């Protein structure tokens, strides 16, 4: 049977069987039999793009994550947004008696809603028809067009088929079989070919004869390549042992977007590590690339960052898209995009991934003409390192002993960089390789030097197997009038969910469940004893209705702090995780805001204090986050309105005003 004429219901049966089976070997065998029986015309792509939707770049993005898909399905079904089924779709994460066992799994919640409105018989939709409708869904320019496609899909399918279509749209089938296994059963050379082309359609077309081996293909300009990856290590000593006997390059790990730049004459592509072409960078960077890369054809590997012209330093991660949009709109800004190239994969008409890193660095220096603050080259003893003034530490170097690596890592922590990468200078560049030729060490892998004991003030429902249950917590810091006083209220600090086993998490949830109260935003305000921002990323699903009934968690994190807009505390944490539950501590013994601010200020913006990494006793020069090595940016001081007034010397005369709240009207004439 021709692949495109195969009924989608056949593929649904394969999905259902694969998901239920526990044997990896049987899953692979079933997939292989499907290809043999239903793809006899060797037109594999129409089916495989549905099996591996996360790798299909022909269709582009649907622009439909769960929240948007929920409201779109509601309109496609023509039901009221206040109806029970509509609320089930909108609140798909939330548990409770009315939500059932499927809470937290959007596709299953949608299936329950659809089951009451669709027949059980298959609509006979073919693979070809489904792909055409999904193409229309992805290319729809407005919400109305997308809703029309969803309505058509609902009419031509039953609830079980729609479940799998929804999972294809969300690009996560949860089949329990790896991409690697699917590639291997399709063709033994499929994974290698995909790694160097990132083109699923090309893989399916070139490997139509599944019994004929394919000559290993090299990379090409214009086709994204899966990046070489760095293996995580816990400390500098471990990294040094793994690279023992090798010439080791140590580099600063920049905190930006990993981007491959493909230049073919005046045609420039900016491919991410997920092989998406970020055309939004073109306006700001294409002319820079064309004018300063001295060959017509090449592929660079590097990091897209933001350069602050006023402070002459790289800005912290998070503003790339904003700066790209400002450049496209012609807006003036003190910030601009800057690309730092640390490797070259192709130049002229030749792939150079089979040459050593040392040789590739030499080629990179010849091919790229650096432009300060716009285009830089990261290689030892050249490129961005050539901007250094006397006595300043470098951005990368050849290490001769482990002490040099440890010292450099300390400097990255103090400079608030993302970490360091160690590379075998003799290694070839391997797509998707994480064998240990590159190693990474980041501050988040280092145990913080201070215990951060915080109070649980809210919770978030999980998804998947934690669906319908609180799986993450909003935690807060205490606000006190004086160091030993009882907390007046709690300030939202960060969101944390990882670190506990399922059993430990269940115990915490069981203890807190009687005190959880659903947050009906915007109908109800947060409890008065919590100070929050109500930012969409902060807003919990439930509050702990009484701090006295809550539990303290000891949390750790990347030792670098961030200035927070999401949470009410002036600083928050990067990658927080739970270290342990402090049942031995009372609710009022948690860390207070002022103590945390003092810790941040005394440790150069980190949570590290007097430990091996981050100790400030080393008198050697600190590396500046600037290719001109200007003065290091100082940590911002605490805003005056957040500094508590010292009333420790004042004696209370009466308790007549206790437990009362006052509102100060600053513009009373208008009332």
C-alpha positions in Angstrom: 0.0 0.0 0.0 1.2 3.5 -0.8 2.3 5.4 2.4 0.1 8.4 1.8 -3.0 6.3 1.2 -2.6 4.5 4.5 -5.3 5.4 7.0 -4.1 7.5 9.9 -6.0 5.0 12.2 -3.3 2.4 11.3 -0.6 4.8 12.6 -2.7 5.4 15.7 -2.8 1.7 16.4 1.0 1.6 16.1 1.3 4.5 18.5 -1.1 2.9 21.0 0.6 -0.5 20.9 4.1 1.0 21.2 3.1 3.2 24.1 1.6 0.2 26.0 4.4 -2.2 25.3 7.2 -2.4 27.8 9.7 -4.3 25.6 12.1 -2.0 23.7 12.9 -4.9 21.3 9.2 -5.5 20.5 8.7 -1.7 20.0 11.5 -1.6 17.4 10.2 -4.8 15.7 6.7 -3.3 15.5 8.0 -0.1 13.9 10.0 -2.1 11.4 7.0 -4.2 10.4 4.9 -1.1 9.9 7.5 0.3 7.4 7.6 -3.1 5.6 3.8 -3.4 5.3 2.6 0.1 4.8 5.5 1.9 3.0 6.0 -0.4 0.1 6.3 2.5 -2.3 9.4 3.6 -0.3 7.8 7.0 0.3 8.7 7.1 4.0 8.7 10.8 4.8 4.9 11.3 5.1 4.8 8.7 7.9 8.1 9.4 9.6 7.4 13.1 9.9 4.4 12.1 12.0 6.4 9.6 14.1 9.2 12.1 14.7 7.3 15.5 14.7 10.0 17.3 16.8 12.6 16.7 14.0 10.4 17.9 11.1 11.4 21.3 9.9 9.5 21.3 6.6 6.3 22.3 8.2 7.5 25.0 10.7 5.9 26.0 14.0 2.2 25.6 14.7 2.3 28.4 17.3 0.0 26.2 19.5 1.2 25.3 23.0 -1.2 23.9 25.5 -2.9 27.1 26.7 -3.5 28.5 23.2 -4.5 25.0 21.8 -7.0 24.7 24.7 -8.9 28.0 23.7 -8.6 27.1 20.0 -10.2 23.7 20.6 -13.0 25.3 22.7 -13.8 27.6 19.8 -13.5 24.8 17.2 -16.0 22.8 19.2 -18.3 25.8 19.6 -18.7 25.5 23.4 -18.9 28.3 25.9 -15.7 29.2 27.7 -17.6 29.0 31.0 -18.8 25.5 30.4 -17.3 22.6 32.5 -15.6 21.1 29.5 -14.0 24.4 28.5 -12.8 25.0 32.1 -11.3 21.4 32.0 -9.3 22.3 28.9 -8.2 25.6 30.3 -7.3 24.2 33.7 -5.8 21.0 32.3 -3.0 20.9 34.9 -5.2 21.3 37.9 -6.3 18.3 40.0 -9.3 17.8 42.3 -12.5 15.7 42.4 -13.9 17.2 39.2 -10.9 16.8 37.0 -10.2 13.1 37.1 -7.1 11.0 36.7 -6.0 12.7 33.4 -5.1 16.0 34.9 -1.7 17.2 33.8 -1.8 15.4 30.5 -3.3 17.8 28.0 -3.9 15.3 25.2 -5.8 13.0 27.6 -7.9 15.8 29.0 -8.8 16.9 25.5 -9.6 13.3 24.6 -12.2 13.1 27.4 -13.8 16.4 26.2 -13.8 15.3 22.6 -15.1 11.8 23.4 -18.5 13.3 24.4 -18.7 15.1 21.0 -17.2 12.8 18.5 -18.3 9.4 17.3 -16.3 6.3 18.0 -15.9 5.3 14.3 -12.9 6.5 12.4 -13.4 9.2 9.9 -11.1 7.5 7.4 -8.5 10.3 7.4 -5.4 9.2 5.4 -1.8 10.1 6.2 -1.8 12.4 3.1 -4.9 14.3 4.2 -3.6 14.7 7.7 -0.3 16.1 6.5 -2.2 18.6 4.2 -4.3 19.7 7.1 -1.3 20.1 9.4 0.4 22.1 6.7 -2.6 24.4 6.7 -2.5 24.6 10.5 1.1 25.6 10.5 0.8 28.2 7.7 -2.4 29.7 9.1 -1.8 33.5 9.4 -4.5 34.1 12.1 -6.4 32.4 14.8 -9.5 32.0 12.7 -7.7 30.0 10.1 -6.2 27.6 12.7 -9.6 27.1 14.3 -11.1 26.2 10.9 -8.4 23.5 10.4 -9.0 22.1 13.9 -12.8 22.0 13.2 -12.1 20.0 10.0 -9.8 17.6 11.9 -12.5 17.1 14.6 -15.1 16.3 11.9 -12.8 13.7 10.2 -11.6 11.8 13.2 -12.6 10.2 16.4 -11.4 11.1 19.9 -8.5 8.6 19.9 -7.2 9.9 16.6 -7.5 13.5 17.8 -5.5 12.5 20.9 -2.5 11.5 18.7 -3.0 14.5 16.4 -2.8 16.8 19.5 0.4 15.1 20.6 1.8 15.5 17.0 1.0 19.3 17.2 2.7 19.5 20.6 5.6 17.5 19.1 5.7 14.9 21.9 4.2 11.5 21.3 5.6 9.9 24.6 6.0 6.5 22.9 8.8 5.3 25.1 11.1 4.6 22.1 14.1 6.8 21.4 14.8 8.8 18.2 18.0 6.8 17.9 16.1 3.5 17.8 13.6 4.7 15.2 16.4 5.9 13.0 18.3 2.6 13.4 15.2 0.5 12.5 14.6 2.7 9.4 18.1 2.6 8.1 21.5 2.0 9.8 22.9 5.2 8.3 19.8 7.4 9.1 21.1 8.9 12.3 24.5 9.8 10.9 22.9 11.4 7.8 20.5 13.4 10.0 23.2 14.6 12.3 25.0 16.3 9.4 22.0 17.6 7.5 19.2 18.1 10.1 16.8 17.4 7.2 14.3 14.6 7.8 12.9 14.7 4.3 16.4 14.4 2.8 17.2 11.4 5.0 14.0 9.6 3.9 14.6 10.3 0.3 18.3 9.4 0.2 17.8 6.2 2.1 14.8 4.9 0.2 16.6 1.6 -0.3 16.8 0.4 3.3 19.1 -2.5 2.4 21.8 -0.4 0.8 24.4 1.3 2.9 24.9 5.0 2.3 28.4 6.5 2.0 29.0 8.8 5.0 28.0 12.3 4.0 30.0 15.4 5.0 28.5 18.7 6.1 27.2 21.2 3.6 26.8 25.0 3.7 23.1 25.9 4.1 22.2 22.7 6.0 22.2 22.9 9.8 24.5 20.4 11.6 23.8 19.0 15.0 26.4 20.6 17.4 29.3 19.1 19.1 28.3 18.8 22.8 30.2 19.1 26.0 30.0 16.5 28.7 29.3 17.7 32.2 31.9 17.3 35.0 31.7 18.1 38.7 35.0 19.8 39.2 38.3 20.8 37.6 40.2 17.8 38.9 37.7 15.4 37.3 38.0 17.3 34.0 41.8 17.2 34.1 41.8 13.5 34.7 39.5 12.8 31.7 41.8 14.8 29.4 45.0 13.5 30.9 47.9 13.6 28.5 46.1 15.9 26.0 46.9 19.5 25.2 43.9 21.2 26.8 42.2 24.5 25.7 40.2 26.2 28.4 37.5 28.7 27.4 35.0 31.0 29.1 31.5 29.5 28.5 29.5 32.4 27.2 25.9 32.8 28.3 24.1 33.4 24.9 22.5 31.5 22.0 24.6 28.7 20.5 24.4 29.6 16.8 25.9 28.2 13.6 26.4 30.8 11.0 26.3 29.5 7.4 27.6 31.9 4.7 27.1 31.2 1.0 28.0 34.5 -0.7 25.4 37.0 0.5 23.0 34.3 1.8 23.4 34.0 5.6 21.7 31.5 7.9 21.7 31.6 11.7 20.9 28.0 12.9 20.3 27.2 16.6 21.3 24.0 18.3 17.7 22.8 17.5 18.4 23.5 13.8 15.9 26.4 13.6 17.0 29.3 11.3 16.8 32.5 13.4 16.2 34.9 10.6 15.5 37.7 13.2 19.3 38.0 13.6 19.7 38.8 9.8 19.0 42.5 9.9 21.6 43.3 12.6 24.3 40.8 11.6 24.1 39.8 8.0 26.1 42.8 6.6 28.7 42.4 9.4 29.1 38.7 8.4 29.3 39.4 4.7 31.9 42.2 5.1 34.2 40.5 7.7 34.2 36.8 6.8 36.9 36.7 4.1 35.6 33.7 2.2 32.4 33.3 0.2 31.4 30.0 1.8 31.9 28.9 5.4 30.2 27.5 8.6 31.1 29.1 11.9 30.2 27.7 15.3 29.8 30.2 18.2 27.6 32.2 20.5 25.3 35.1 19.8 25.5 37.6 22.6 24.6 41.2 23.4 27.3 43.8 23.7 26.6 46.9 25.9 28.4 49.8 24.2 28.1 52.1 27.3 29.6 49.7 29.8 31.8 48.0 27.2 30.9 44.5 28.3 28.7 41.6 27.4 25.2 41.8 28.8 23.7 38.9 30.8 21.6 36.4 28.8 18.0 37.1 28.0 17.9 40.2 25.7 19.0 38.7 22.3 15.5 38.7 20.8 14.7 42.2 22.1 17.9 43.7 20.6 17.4 41.9 17.3 13.8 43.4 17.1 15.1 46.9 18.0 17.7 46.6 15.2 15.1 45.5 12.7 12.8 48.4 13.7 15.7 50.9 13.4 15.6 51.9 17.1 18.7 53.4 18.7 20.1 51.4 21.6 23.3 51.2 23.7 23.2 47.5 23.1 23.9 45.5 20.0 24.2 41.9 18.9 27.8 40.4 18.9 28.8 37.0 17.6 31.7 35.2 19.2 33.1 32.5 16.9 34.9 29.7 18.7 35.1 27.1 15.9 35.0 26.8 12.1 33.5 23.7 10.4 33.7 24.6 6.7 35.4 27.1 4.5 35.8 27.6 0.8 34.6 24.3 -0.7 36.0 22.1 2.1 34.7 20.6 5.4 37.4 21.0 8.1 35.6 19.0 10.9 38.1 16.2 10.4 41.0 18.5 11.2 42.2 19.1 14.8 40.8 21.9 16.9 44.3 23.5 16.8 44.2 23.5 13.0 40.6 24.8 12.9 41.6 27.7 15.2 44.4 28.7 12.8 41.9 28.7 9.9 39.3 30.6 12.0 41.9 33.4 12.6 42.6 33.7 8.8 38.9 33.6 7.8 37.3 36.0 10.3 38.3 39.7 10.6 37.2 40.7 14.1 35.1 43.8 14.6 35.1 45.0 18.2 31.7 44.5 19.9 30.1 42.9 16.8 32.2 40.0 15.6 34.9 38.3 17.8 37.0 35.2 17.6 37.7 33.0 20.7 41.1 31.3 20.4 44.1 31.1 22.7 46.6 34.0 22.3 44.6 35.7 19.6 41.2 37.1 18.6 39.3 38.5 21.6 42.3 37.8 23.8 44.3 40.3 21.8 42.2 43.2 23.4 43.7 42.4 26.8 45.7 45.0 28.7 48.7 44.1 30.8 47.9 41.9 33.8 44.4 41.0 32.7 43.3 37.4 32.6 42.3 36.0 29.3 39.1 34.5 27.8 40.8 31.3 26.7 44.2 29.7 27.1 46.3 26.5 26.8 46.3 24.9 30.3 49.4 23.1 31.6 48.2 22.1 35.1 44.9 21.7 37.0 45.6 24.7 39.2 45.3 27.0 36.2 41.9 25.5 35.4 40.7 25.9 39.0 41.9 29.5 39.1 40.2 30.3 35.8 37.0 28.7 37.0 37.1 30.9 40.1 37.4 34.0 37.9 34.4 33.0 35.9 32.3 32.7 39.1 33.4 36.1 40.3 32.7 37.6 36.9 29.2 35.9 36.8 30.0 34.0 33.6 28.2 30.8 32.8 31.2 28.6 33.4 34.2 27.1 31.5 34.7 24.6 28.7 37.7 22.3 28.4 38.6 21.0 24.9 41.1 18.4 23.6 43.2 20.6 21.3 43.8 17.6 19.0 40.2 16.5 18.7 38.1 16.5 15.5 34.6 18.0 15.5 31.9 15.4 15.7 28.2 16.2 15.2 26.0 15.4 18.3 29.0 13.9 20.0 29.2 14.0 23.9 32.0 11.5 24.3 34.2 13.7 26.4 36.4 15.6 23.9 34.7 18.7 25.2 33.9 19.0 29.0 31.9 21.7 30.8 32.0 23.0 34.3 29.4 25.4 35.5 28.7 27.2 38.8 25.3 25.4 39.1 27.2 22.1 39.5 28.9 23.5 42.7 27.3 23.2 46.0 26.3 26.7 47.3 28.3 27.8 50.3 25.3 28.9 52.3 22.1 27.1 53.4 19.1 28.9 52.1 16.2 27.9 54.3 12.9 29.2 52.7 9.2 28.8 53.5 6.7 27.2 51.1 4.0 29.8 50.4 2.4 28.4 47.3 2.3 25.5 44.8 2.0 24.7 41.1 0.3 21.7 39.5 2.5 19.4 37.6 2.1 17.6 34.3 2.5 14.0 33.1 2.7 11.5 36.0 2.5 14.4 38.5 -0.6 15.8 36.8 -3.3 17.1 39.0 -1.0 17.3 42.0 1.2 20.0 43.3 4.7 19.3 41.9 6.5 22.6 42.4 6.6 25.2 45.1 6.6 29.0 45.4 8.9 29.8 48.3 9.4 33.0 50.2 11.8 34.8 52.5 10.7 36.4 55.8 10.5 40.1 56.3 11.3 41.1 59.9 11.3 44.4 61.8 14.5 43.4 63.6 16.8 40.3 63.4 15.1 38.3 66.1 11.6 39.5 65.6 8.7 37.3 64.3 8.2 37.6 60.5 5.7 40.3 59.5 5.1 38.7 56.1 6.9 36.6 53.5 8.3 37.9 50.2 8.1 35.6 47.1 11.7 34.5 46.2 11.8 31.7 43.6 10.0 28.7 42.2 11.5 25.2 42.9 10.5 21.6 42.1 13.5 19.4 41.6 15.7 17.6 44.2 13.2 15.5 46.2 12.3 11.9 45.5 8.7 11.0 44.7 8.3 9.6 48.2 9.7 12.8 49.8 7.6 15.0 47.7 4.4 13.0 48.5 5.1 13.4 52.3 5.4 17.2 51.9 2.2 17.4 49.8 0.3 15.2 52.3 1.3 17.5 55.2 0.4 20.7 53.3 -2.7 19.5 51.4 -5.2 20.5 54.2 -3.9 24.1 54.0 -3.8 24.5 50.2 -6.3 27.1 48.9 -6.8 27.6 45.1 -5.8 30.9 43.8 -8.7 32.2 41.7 -6.9 35.0 39.9 -8.0 37.7 39.2 -11.2 37.2 41.2 -9.3 37.0 44.5 -6.2 38.7 45.9 -3.2 36.9 47.3 -3.2 36.4 51.1 -2.2 39.7 52.8 0.8 38.0 54.6 2.5 37.3 51.3 4.1 40.0 49.2 4.1 39.0 45.5 4.3 40.6 42.0 1.5 38.6 40.4 3.7 38.1 37.4 2.4 35.3 35.2 5.5 33.2 35.9 5.2 33.7 39.6 1.4 33.2 40.0 0.8 29.9 41.9 -2.1 27.5 41.4 -2.6 27.2 45.2 -1.6 29.2 48.3 -0.6 27.9 51.7 -3.4 29.6 53.6 -1.4 30.0 56.8 2.4 30.4 57.1 2.3 28.8 60.5 1.2 25.6 58.9 3.9 25.5 56.2 7.2 23.8 55.9 10.8 25.0 55.4 12.9 23.8 52.5 16.7 24.0 52.4 17.5 24.9 48.8 20.6 25.2 46.7 21.3 26.6 43.2 23.8 27.9 40.8 25.7 30.2 43.1 25.1 33.2 40.9 22.0 35.3 41.8 19.9 37.3 39.4 18.0 40.6 39.9 14.4 39.5 39.8 11.4 41.1 38.1 9.2 37.9 38.4 9.4 37.6 42.2 9.0 40.3 44.9 12.5 39.7 46.5 15.2 42.0 44.9 17.3 38.9 44.0 16.4 35.4 43.0 18.2 32.2 42.1 19.3 30.5 38.9 18.4 26.8 38.7 17.2 26.3 42.3 16.7 22.8 43.6 15.7 21.3 46.9 18.5 20.0 49.1 16.4 18.7 51.9 13.2 19.3 53.9 13.8 21.0 57.3 11.2 19.3 59.5 13.5 20.3 62.4 12.8 24.0 61.9 9.7 26.0 62.8 8.1 28.1 60.1 9.4 31.4 61.6 13.1 30.2 61.4 13.5 30.7 57.6 16.0 33.1 56.0 15.0 36.7 56.0 15.2 39.2 53.1 17.9 41.4 54.7 20.2 38.5 55.5 20.0 37.3 52.0 20.7 40.7 50.6 23.7 41.0 52.9 25.0 37.6 51.7 24.6 38.6 48.0 26.5 41.9 48.6 29.2 40.4 50.6 30.0 37.7 48.0 30.0 39.6 44.7 26.5 38.7 43.6 26.7 35.0 44.5 25.5 32.8 47.4 29.1 31.5 47.9 30.9 32.3 51.1 34.4 31.2 52.2 34.5 28.0 50.1 37.0 26.5 47.6 35.4 28.1 44.6 34.5 31.8 45.0 36.8 32.6 47.9 37.8 36.3 47.6 41.2 35.9 49.3 43.0 35.4 46.0 44.6 38.8 45.2 45.2 38.0 41.5 43.5 40.2 38.9 39.9 39.5 38.3 38.8 38.9 34.6 36.4 41.5 33.4 33.4 40.6 31.3 34.5 42.9 28.6 36.7 42.5 25.5 38.3 45.9 26.4 38.5 44.9 30.0 37.0 48.0 31.4 36.1 48.4 35.1 34.1 45.6 36.5 30.4 46.4 36.9 29.4 46.9 40.5 26.5 45.1 42.0 23.5 47.4 42.3 22.7 48.6 45.8 19.4 47.7 47.5 16.7 50.3 46.7 16.0 52.5 49.6 12.3 51.5 49.8 13.5 47.9 50.5 15.9 48.8 53.4 14.2 48.2 56.7 14.1 51.0 59.2 16.0 50.2 62.4 13.6 50.4 65.3 15.4 48.2 67.7 16.0 51.0 70.2 12.3 52.0 70.3 10.2 50.6 73.2 6.6 49.8 72.6 4.1 51.6 74.8 0.9 49.7 73.9 -0.4 46.9 71.8 -3.5 48.8 70.8 -2.5 49.0 67.1 -1.3 45.4 66.8 -2.7 43.3 64.0 -3.9 46.3 62.1 -3.1 47.5 58.6 -2.6 51.1 57.6 -3.0 52.7 54.1 -1.1 56.0 53.6 -2.8 58.3 51.0 -0.1 60.4 49.4 -2.3 62.4 47.2 -5.3 62.9 49.5 -6.5 66.1 47.8 -7.9 64.0 44.9 -10.0 61.8 47.2 
